[in-house]
Amino acid sequence: MTGPAPECVALAEGLREVRARTGLSLAALAERTAYSKSSWERYLNGKKPAPRQAVEALCAMAGEPAGRLLALWELADAEWSGRARHTRPAVPPPPTPPPADPGGAVGAPGWARRRLFTVGAGMVAVAAIAAITALSVRGPGTGQPTSLTSPALDPVPGCRGKSCDGKDPDRMSCGLPGRVDSLGPQHRTGTGASVEIRYSKVCAAAWGRIWHSKIGDAIEVSVPGTRPHRIVVRNTADTGVYRFTPMVGGPDRTDVRLCFIPAGGAGRKCFHS
């Protein structure tokens, strides 16, 4: 029995990783999207082809750019639809061995040539599988996926430095894997929300992130001499995903301040990079 194609396995693993970051159950995913709980179970386990819109919706709920998963989806969709099989070049048959020389064979015998061809084809298949599997390898000890981006596929950052001020890190492609790091530790607040400062070297800009929040919670990020940028958790859907502030631009990341304002406004707590 033939198992699922490596491309489909890689997509399912990627979907599970992003779903884990949302912190949402299958039932919660069903409530927030047009897809049922049973459909999400099949998508996440690779039992059923995932629609492109489902992939985009999951990334949106995780607050992550969809580029990486959509690249995996394109490969998996080609397998599901059979396009990959139709577009792959046919493997040429092994060369016909020359007639036996009565005076003794010259060169490798026919069985040796056939074996070399078989081994070569197997190595090509293994290399293809390894390339796909590498997409879902986790970084050592980080619990986070290794960057799956490449300069050839990544969109060009939409801003840098001061020009990023007030802009969305996702829309400007500043928050892609490999372009962003945490600026200091994560902080867990007294209400259970978690916050942290994020920084992109590529964009030379910082922003705040909040998750496990409650409706009405807010965070704001600022650097000396700039206006703070704030995001407020507006609805239940926002409480189960990452929310980001607009960016503060500039190369100086030594004095970024992130403040958490709980619902109701009392108990403001600030953290510095």
VOBA-1610 file (N, C-alpha, C; in pm, whole numbers, padded with zeros to 5 digits, always signed):
BEGIN
Met+00084-00120+00000Met+00000+00000+00000Met+00088+00125+00000Thr+00064+00217-00090Thr+00144+00337-00102Thr+00100+00441+00001Gly+00197+00496+00074Gly+00166+00598+00173Gly+00149+00734+00109Pro+00115+00836+00188Pro+00098+00971+00133Pro+00229+01025+00078Ala+00219+01111-00021Ala+00338+01171-00081Ala+00410+01259+00021Pro+00543+01269+00012Pro+00617+01353+00108Pro+00568+01496+00112Glu+00525+01549-00004Glu+00475+01686-00008Glu+00351+01702+00080Cys+00264+01602+00079Cys+00141+01607+00159Cys+00173+01593+00308Val+00271+01508+00339Val+00313+01490+00478Val+00371+01621+00533Ala+00455+01688+00451Ala+00516+01814+00495Ala+00411+01921+00521Leu+00309+01928+00435Leu+00203+02027+00455Leu+00126+01998+00584Ala+00090+01872+00607Ala+00015+01837+00728Ala+00095+01872+00853Glu+00226+01846+00851Glu+00309+01880+00966Glu+00314+02031+00987Gly+00325+02105+00876Gly+00325+02250+00887Gly+00195+02305+00942Leu+00083+02248+00897Leu-00048+02290+00948Leu-00059+02264+01098Arg-00010+02148+01142Arg-00018+02115+01285Arg+00067+02212+01368Glu+00184+02249+01317Glu+00268+02344+01390Glu+00200+02479+01406Val+00142+02529+01297Val+00076+02659+01303Val-00048+02652+01391Arg-00123+02543+01380Arg-00242+02528+01466Arg-00201+02528+01614Ala-00087+02464+01648Ala-00042+02461+01787Ala-00015+02602+01838Arg+00035+02689+01750Arg+00064+02826+01792Arg-00062+02907+01815Thr-00171+02869+01750Thr-00296+02941+01775Thr-00353+02908+01912Gly-00319+02789+01965Gly-00376+02746+02091Gly-00522+02708+02082Leu-00575+02691+01961Leu-00717+02664+01941Leu-00743+02514+01926Ser-00854+02469+01981Ser-00898+02331+01963Ser-00960+02315+01825Leu-00988+02191+01786Leu-01054+02168+01658Leu-01192+02234+01656Ala-01260+02227+01769Ala-01393+02290+01777Ala-01382+02441+01759Ala-01278+02500+01819Ala-01260+02645+01807Ala-01225+02684+01663Leu-01145+02601+01596Leu-01115+02628+01455Leu-01242+02625+01372Ala-01329+02528+01402Ala-01455+02517+01327Ala-01544+02639+01350Glu-01543+02690+01473Glu-01626+02808+01504Glu-01580+02932+01428Arg-01449+02940+01405Arg-01391+03061+01347Arg-01376+03055+01196Thr-01406+02940+01136Thr-01387+02924+00992Thr-01509+02858+00930Ala-01503+02840+00800Ala-01614+02776+00727Ala-01597+02624+00720Tyr-01502+02570+00795Tyr-01472+02427+00787Tyr-01507+02358+00918Ser-01562+02238+00910Ser-01609+02166+01028Ser-01493+02111+01110Lys-01526+02068+01230Lys-01427+02008+01319Lys-01366+01884+01255Ser-01451+01799+01194Ser-01400+01676+01131Ser-01313+01709+01010Ser-01347+01816+00937Ser-01264+01855+00823Ser-01126+01899+00869Trp-01121+01979+00976Trp-00992+02023+01028Trp-00909+01904+01074Glu-00973+01805+01135Glu-00898+01686+01178Glu-00834+01618+01058Arg-00908+01609+00948Arg-00854+01544+00828Arg-00742+01627+00765Tyr-00760+01759+00761Tyr-00655+01845+00704Tyr-00526+01833+00784Leu-00538+01838+00917Leu-00420+01840+01003Leu-00347+01707+01005Asn-00416+01600+00972Asn-00353+01468+00969Asn-00326+01418+00828Gly-00349+01504+00730Gly-00317+01468+00593Gly-00409+01365+00532Lys-00528+01347+00592Lys-00622+01248+00539Lys-00704+01303+00423Lys-00708+01434+00410Lys-00793+01498+00310Lys-00722+01624+00259Pro-00729+01652+00129Pro-00666+01774+00077Pro-00723+01898+00145Ala-00634+01983+00193Ala-00677+02107+00257Ala-00699+02216+00152Pro-00812+02286+00156Pro-00832+02398+00063Pro-00731+02509+00091Arg-00695+02581-00011Arg-00603+02693+00006Arg-00658+02794+00107Gln-00792+02816+00102Gln-00851+02914+00193Gln-00837+02870+00339Ala-00839+02739+00364Ala-00822+02690+00501Ala-00680+02717+00550Val-00582+02700+00462Val-00443+02728+00497Val-00427+02877+00530Glu-00485+02963+00447Glu-00475+03107+00470Glu-00544+03147+00601Ala-00660+03085+00628Ala-00734+03119+00751Ala-00655+03079+00875Leu-00591+02961+00870Leu-00514+02915+00985Leu-00397+03008+01013Cys-00327+03050+00908Cys-00214+03143+00926Cys-00262+03276+00982Ala-00378+03322+00936Ala-00432+03449+00986Ala-00462+03439+01135Met-00517+03326+01179Met-00549+03310+01321Met-00423+03300+01406Ala-00314+03251+01347Ala-00187+03243+01420Ala-00109+03373+01412Gly-00157+03467+01330Gly-00086+03593+01313Gly+00046+03577+01242Glu+00054+03480+01150Glu+00178+03452+01080Glu+00160+03470+00930Pro+00267+03509+00860Pro+00259+03517+00713Pro+00228+03379+00656Ala+00150+03377+00550Ala+00106+03250+00493Ala+00200+03197+00386Gly+00304+03272+00351Gly+00388+03233+00238Gly+00447+03094+00247Arg+00500+03057+00366Arg+00565+02926+00380Arg+00467+02813+00358Leu+00352+02820+00427Leu+00254+02711+00414Leu+00192+02707+00276Leu+00175+02822+00213Leu+00117+02821+00078Leu+00214+02760-00022Ala+00345+02777+00001Ala+00443+02710-00085Ala+00432+02558-00069Leu+00415+02512+00055Leu+00395+02369+00078Leu+00263+02322+00017Trp+00161+02407+00029Trp+00030+02370-00026Trp+00038+02352-00177Glu+00111+02437-00246Glu+00125+02425-00392Glu+00184+02289-00429Leu+00287+02246-00355Leu+00348+02116-00383Leu+00251+02002-00354Ala+00182+02012-00239Ala+00088+01906-00203Ala-00030+01902-00299Asp-00078+02020-00339Asp-00192+02024-00432Asp-00157+01961-00566Ala-00033+01979-00609Ala+00010+01915-00733Ala+00004+01763-00721Glu+00036+01711-00603Glu+00027+01566-00580Glu-00118+01521-00576Trp-00200+01595-00502Trp-00341+01557-00490Trp-00411+01556-00626Ser-00380+01655-00708Ser-00449+01667-00837Ser-00386+01581-00946Gly-00269+01526-00918Gly-00202+01443-01018Gly-00116+01522-01114Arg-00108+01656-01096Arg-00028+01736-01188Arg+00119+01698-01180Ala+00165+01667-01058Ala+00306+01635-01043Ala+00344+01511-01123Arg+00254+01412-01123Arg+00284+01289-01197Arg+00284+01315-01347His+00197+01407-01391His+00188+01434-01534His+00304+01519-01584Thr+00360+01600-01495Thr+00466+01691-01538Thr+00605+01634-01516Arg+00618+01529-01436Arg+00749+01472-01416Arg+00797+01403-01542Pro+00923+01420-01582Pro+00973+01351-01700Pro+00976+01202-01676Ala+00944+01128-01781Ala+00946+00982-01771Ala+01088+00934-01748Val+01103+00834-01661Val+01235+00778-01635Val+01275+00693-01754Pro+01390+00721-01815Pro+01430+00642-01931Pro+01458+00498-01891Pro+01429+00403-01980Pro+01457+00263-01949Pro+01606+00240-01943Pro+01649+00139-01870Pro+01793+00110-01864Pro+01845+00074-02002Pro+01969+00109-02032Pro+02024+00078-02164Pro+02029-00072-02188Thr+02003-00109-02314Thr+02007-00250-02351Thr+02152-00296-02354Pro+02184-00404-02283Pro+02323-00450-02284Pro+02364-00496-02423Pro+02489-00469-02463Pro+02535-00514-02594Pro+02545-00666-02599Pro+02546-00721-02720Pro+02560-00867-02733Pro+02688-00914-02667Ala+02678-01033-02611Ala+02795-01089-02542Ala+02908-01110-02641Asp+03025-01073-02598Asp+03144-01092-02680Asp+03196-01232-02656Pro+03203-01311-02761Pro+03251-01449-02742Pro+03387-01452-02677Gly+03465-01349-02700Gly+03599-01351-02644Gly+03605-01297-02504Gly+03492-01268-02443Gly+03490-01214-02307Gly+03427-01076-02307Ala+03338-01047-02210Ala+03266-00919-02203Ala+03363-00806-02173Val+03339-00694-02240Val+03419-00574-02215Val+03335-00479-02131Gly+03390-00427-02022Gly+03315-00334-01936Gly+03227-00410-01839Ala+03134-00337-01772Ala+03048-00396-01670Ala+02944-00485-01734Pro+02909-00598-01675Pro+02804-00684-01729Pro+02669-00615-01718Gly+02568-00668-01793Gly+02436-00607-01798Gly+02373-00593-01661Trp+02385-00698-01575Trp+02321-00690-01443Trp+02382-00579-01359Ala+02513-00553-01376Ala+02577-00447-01299Ala+02527-00311-01341Arg+02511-00292-01476Arg+02460-00164-01524Arg+02318-00140-01474Arg+02234-00247-01476Arg+02097-00231-01428Arg+02094-00196-01280Arg+02185-00256-01204Arg+02189-00227-01061Arg+02231-00083-01035Leu+02331-00035-01111Leu+02374+00103-01096Leu+02261+00199-01128Phe+02184+00168-01233Phe+02071+00255-01270Phe+01968+00258-01158Thr+01937+00140-01101Thr+01838+00133-00993Thr+01883+00213-00872Val+02011+00198-00835Val+02064+00272-00721Val+02059+00422-00746Gly+02094+00463-00869Gly+02091+00605-00902Gly+01952+00662-00892Ala+01852+00590-00945Ala+01713+00637-00936Ala+01669+00647-00792Gly+01710+00548-00710Gly+01673+00552-00568Gly+01732+00672-00497Met+01857+00707-00532Met+01920+00822-00468Met+01848+00952-00504Val+01802+00963-00629Val+01725+01081-00669Val+01597+01092-00588Ala+01527+00978-00571Ala+01402+00979-00494Ala+01427+01018-00350Val+01535+00962-00289Val+01567+00994-00150Val+01599+01142-00136Ala+01674+01197-00233Ala+01708+01339-00226Ala+01584+01426-00232Ala+01487+01388-00317Ala+01363+01465-00327Ala+01286+01461-00197Ile+01277+01342-00136Ile+01205+01329-00008Ile+01274+01411+00100Ala+01409+01406+00102Ala+01483+01481+00203Ala+01459+01631+00189Ala+01453+01677+00064Ala+01431+01821+00042Ala+01296+01864+00095Ile+01192+01782+00074Ile+01058+01816+00124Ile+01053+01806+00274Thr+01112+01697+00331Thr+01107+01677+00475Thr+01178+01789+00548Ala+01285+01843+00487Ala+01361+01950+00551Ala+01276+02072+00578Leu+01165+02087+00508Leu+01078+02203+00528Leu+01018+02206+00667Ser+01004+02088+00731Ser+00935+02085+00860Ser+01028+02052+00976Val+01162+02058+00955Val+01256+02027+01061Val+01256+02139+01164Arg+01261+02103+01291Arg+01263+02204+01396Arg+01406+02242+01428Gly+01423+02364+01471Gly+01554+02409+01513Gly+01593+02341+01642Pro+01724+02318+01667Pro+01769+02245+01785Pro+01738+02320+01913Gly+01658+02254+01998Gly+01633+02307+02131Gly+01546+02430+02137Thr+01492+02474+02024Thr+01415+02598+02026Thr+01267+02574+02037Gly+01219+02455+01996Gly+01077+02430+01993Gly+01009+02504+01880Gln+01087+02575+01798Gln+01032+02651+01686Gln+01085+02593+01557Pro+01009+02603+01447Pro+01058+02549+01322Pro+01179+02625+01273Thr+01273+02552+01211Thr+01383+02618+01144Thr+01327+02703+01031Ser+01395+02813+01000Ser+01346+02901+00894Ser+01328+02824+00765Leu+01211+02838+00704Leu+01180+02769+00581Leu+01185+02864+00462Thr+01236+02980+00484Thr+01234+03077+00377Thr+01364+03072+00298Ser+01362+03125+00179Ser+01482+03138+00099Ser+01478+03273+00032Pro+01597+03333+00008Pro+01597+03466-00053Pro+01523+03471-00185Ala+01521+03358-00257Ala+01457+03359-00389Ala+01305+03366-00378Leu+01248+03316-00265Leu+01104+03308-00251Leu+01046+03418-00162Asp+01126+03470-00069Asp+01075+03568+00026Asp+01040+03700-00044Pro+00929+03762-00005Pro+00899+03896-00058Pro+00998+03997-00003Val+01024+04100-00078Val+01114+04206-00034Val+01047+04283+00080Pro+01120+04314+00189Pro+01060+04391+00297Pro+01002+04522+00245Gly+00887+04558+00299Gly+00818+04677+00249Gly+00866+04807+00309Cys+00956+04800+00407Cys+01005+04923+00469Cys+01133+04892+00545Arg+01199+04996+00591Arg+01317+04979+00677Arg+01333+05104+00762Gly+01368+05080+00890Gly+01396+05191+00980Gly+01275+05280+01003Lys+01296+05409+00996Lys+01190+05506+01025Lys+01070+05491+00933Ser+01092+05442+00812Ser+00979+05427+00719Ser+00882+05317+00764Cys+00925+05232+00860Cys+00837+05126+00911Cys+00745+05177+01022Asp+00771+05295+01074Asp+00697+05343+01190Asp+00547+05346+01162Gly+00471+05278+01250Gly+00326+05275+01239Gly+00271+05172+01143Lys+00357+05094+01079Lys+00311+04998+00980Lys+00300+04857+01038Asp+00224+04773+00969Asp+00197+04636+01012Asp+00317+04548+00978Pro+00375+04478+01078Pro+00493+04395+01049Pro+00464+04280+00954Asp+00342+04229+00956Asp+00306+04120+00866Asp+00295+04170+00722Arg+00222+04278+00703Arg+00203+04332+00568Arg+00334+04379+00506Met+00427+04424+00589Met+00556+04471+00539Met+00657+04357+00524Ser+00614+04233+00555Ser+00701+04114+00545Ser+00822+04124+00637Cys+00806+04192+00750Cys+00914+04202+00848Cys+00914+04086+00947Gly+00799+04017+00959Gly+00787+03912+01059Gly+00805+03772+01005Leu+00861+03758+00886Leu+00881+03624+00829Leu+00985+03547+00909Pro+00974+03412+00914Pro+01077+03332+00980Pro+01215+03365+00925Gly+01311+03381+01015Gly+01445+03417+00974Gly+01469+03566+00970Arg+01362+03646+00982Arg+01375+03791+00979Arg+01345+03855+01114Val+01300+03778+01210Val+01253+03837+01336Val+01303+03755+01454Asp+01332+03823+01564Asp+01374+03759+01689Asp+01301+03825+01805Ser+01296+03751+01916Ser+01242+03810+02039Ser+01349+03901+02099Leu+01308+04017+02142Leu+01400+04114+02202Leu+01382+04104+02354Gly+01452+04012+02414Gly+01434+03987+02556Gly+01338+03872+02580Pro+01310+03840+02706Pro+01226+03725+02738Pro+01077+03753+02718Gln+01000+03647+02714Gln+00855+03660+02718Gln+00813+03695+02861His+00706+03770+02873His+00658+03810+03006His+00514+03764+03023Arg+00488+03696+03134Arg+00351+03653+03166Arg+00294+03750+03268Thr+00181+03807+03236Thr+00120+03908+03323Thr+00034+03844+03431Gly-00008+03925+03525Gly-00091+03875+03634Gly-00227+03825+03590Thr-00272+03866+03472Thr-00403+03821+03423Thr-00394+03693+03339Gly-00270+03648+03314Gly-00252+03527+03233Gly-00208+03554+03091Ala-00214+03679+03047Ala-00169+03713+02912Ala-00016+03708+02906Ser+00035+03677+02788Ser+00179+03678+02765Ser+00212+03784+02662Val+00325+03853+02683Val+00366+03959+02591Val+00516+03948+02568Glu+00560+04003+02455Glu+00703+04010+02428Glu+00730+04116+02322Ile+00856+04161+02318Ile+00900+04256+02216Ile+00965+04178+02103Arg+00927+04213+01980Arg+00983+04148+01861Arg+01067+04250+01784Tyr+01174+04201+01719Tyr+01261+04292+01644Tyr+01307+04225+01515Ser+01303+04301+01407Ser+01349+04253+01277Ser+01474+04331+01236Lys+01587+04260+01220Lys+01709+04326+01173Lys+01692+04372+01029Val+01624+04291+00950Val+01607+04324+00808Val+01532+04456+00793Cys+01429+04476+00876Cys+01349+04598+00867Cys+01394+04706+00966Ala+01485+04670+01058Ala+01530+04764+01161Ala+01411+04827+01232Ala+01323+04742+01282Ala+01201+04790+01347Ala+01158+04691+01454Ala+01085+04741+01554Ala+01038+04658+01665Ala+00887+04672+01679Trp+00827+04572+01743Trp+00683+04577+01771Trp+00653+04486+01890Gly+00532+04496+01942Gly+00490+04413+02053Gly+00397+04303+02009Arg+00395+04196+02088Arg+00307+04082+02058Arg+00239+04037+02187Ile+00111+03999+02178Ile+00035+03951+02294Ile-00043+03826+02255Trp-00056+03733+02349Trp-00138+03615+02329Trp-00191+03567+02464His-00284+03473+02462His-00355+03429+02584His-00420+03550+02653Ser-00474+03637+02573Ser-00527+03763+02624Ser-00676+03754+02653Lys-00731+03864+02703Lys-00875+03876+02727Lys-00927+03997+02648Ile-01056+03994+02620Ile-01117+04106+02548Ile-01097+04234+02630Gly-01048+04337+02565Gly-01021+04463+02633Gly-00876+04483+02671Asp-00795+04375+02674Asp-00652+04389+02700Asp-00588+04470+02587Ala-00481+04540+02620Ala-00410+04618+02519Ala-00260+04614+02546Ile-00181+04634+02441Ile-00038+04654+02457Ile+00001+04773+02370Glu+00106+04843+02413Glu+00159+04951+02331Glu+00311+04948+02336Val+00371+04980+02224Val+00516+04977+02211Val+00565+05117+02176Ser+00684+05152+02227Ser+00737+05285+02200Ser+00888+05285+02220Val+00952+05385+02163Val+01093+05416+02189Val+01099+05565+02220Pro+01202+05611+02292Pro+01209+05753+02326Pro+01197+05843+02204Gly+01114+05943+02217Gly+01098+06040+02109Gly+00997+06002+02004Thr+00924+05891+02025Thr+00822+05851+01926Thr+00687+05835+01994Arg+00584+05838+01915Arg+00448+05817+01965Arg+00424+05667+01985Pro+00368+05625+02100Pro+00341+05482+02121Pro+00240+05429+02018His+00256+05303+01985His+00161+05235+01896His+00092+05125+01976Arg-00041+05123+01968Arg-00121+05034+02054Arg-00208+04941+01972Ile-00233+04822+02029Ile-00331+04729+01974Ile-00421+04686+02089Val-00551+04677+02063Val-00649+04636+02164Val-00715+04506+02120Val-00729+04413+02212Val-00797+04287+02183Val-00947+04315+02181Arg-01008+04301+02064Arg-01146+04347+02045Arg-01252+04238+02059Asn-01218+04112+02031Asn-01321+04008+02029Asn-01263+03874+02073Thr-01351+03776+02084Thr-01310+03644+02133Thr-01208+03580+02040Ala-01224+03598+01909Ala-01130+03538+01814Ala-00989+03589+01839Asp-00976+03716+01877Asp-00844+03773+01901Asp-00775+03714+02023Thr-00855+03663+02119Thr-00795+03613+02243Thr-00721+03482+02222Gly-00751+03411+02114Gly-00688+03280+02091Gly-00571+03283+01996Val-00531+03403+01948Val-00423+03412+01851Val-00326+03522+01893Tyr-00212+03527+01825Tyr-00119+03637+01846Tyr-00178+03766+01788Arg-00162+03876+01861Arg-00194+04009+01809Arg-00068+04094+01816Phe-00047+04177+01716Phe+00074+04256+01704Phe+00043+04405+01703Thr+00131+04484+01762Thr+00120+04629+01749Thr+00178+04671+01614Pro+00147+04793+01570Pro+00224+04850+01460Pro+00371+04864+01504Met+00459+04884+01408Met+00602+04889+01436Met+00649+05028+01478Val+00759+05029+01554Val+00836+05151+01577Val+00967+05132+01502Gly+01000+05225+01413Gly+01116+05208+01326Gly+01241+05272+01382Gly+01355+05213+01346Gly+01484+05268+01387Gly+01579+05158+01428Pro+01708+05178+01405Pro+01806+05072+01436Pro+01832+05051+01584Asp+01800+05150+01669Asp+01827+05137+01812Asp+01724+05046+01878Arg+01769+04932+01924Arg+01677+04838+01990Arg+01708+04823+02138Thr+01785+04915+02193Thr+01826+04902+02333Thr+01728+04965+02430Asp+01634+05044+02382Asp+01541+05111+02474Asp+01398+05104+02422Val+01360+04986+02377Val+01222+04965+02334Val+01138+04933+02458Arg+01025+04997+02471Arg+00938+04973+02587Arg+00805+04916+02540Leu+00762+04809+02607Leu+00633+04746+02579Leu+00550+04750+02706Cys+00430+04806+02697Cys+00342+04815+02814Cys+00216+04733+02792Phe+00176+04663+02897Phe+00052+04584+02898Phe-00051+04659+02980Ile-00167+04680+02920Ile-00278+04748+02989Ile-00395+04650+02994Pro-00425+04593+03111Pro-00533+04494+03117Pro-00669+04557+03094Ala-00765+04474+03059Ala-00902+04523+03039Ala-00946+04599+03164Gly-01001+04717+03146Gly-01039+04801+03259Gly-00940+04911+03286Gly-00814+04893+03241Gly-00714+04999+03250Gly-00632+05002+03376Ala-00664+04922+03478Ala-00589+04925+03604Ala-00476+04823+03600Gly-00363+04860+03662Gly-00252+04765+03671Gly-00162+04763+03551Arg-00138+04877+03489Arg-00048+04888+03374Arg+00091+04837+03412Lys+00149+04756+03324Lys+00281+04698+03351Lys+00368+04714+03227Cys+00490+04768+03245Cys+00578+04795+03131Cys+00707+04713+03141Phe+00760+04679+03026Phe+00883+04601+03015Phe+00975+04670+02915His+01107+04657+02937His+01205+04720+02850His+01294+04614+02785Ser+01343+04648+02666Ser+01432+04556+02596Ser+01569+04554+02663
//
